[in-house]
Amino acid sequence: MHQVPDGKNPVRSLSIASDASIVVAANNRGTFFSWKLEKKGFEPLQKVDAHNGFCLKSLLSPDVR
């Protein structure tokens, strides 16, 4: 199973797809997380160690599906 934020490192940025299908977040340690939104809740999709430092912003393309 994909990991989720541990609660120890603050989330710096959160973005939601325009159709509310996907949520992405970046934390204070440079890690990026994504989830698929479903009626039953959040389904973790991916965790990426994107940077060695904190991320300022996580963004989704307007045409994400």
Secondary structure as GFF3:
##gff-version 3
##sequence-region A 1 65
A	DSSP	beta_strand	11	16	.	.	.	ID=ss1
A	DSSP	beta_strand	22	27	.	.	.	ID=ss2
A	DSSP	beta_strand	31	38	.	.	.	ID=ss3
A	DSSP	beta_strand	41	49	.	.	.	ID=ss4
###
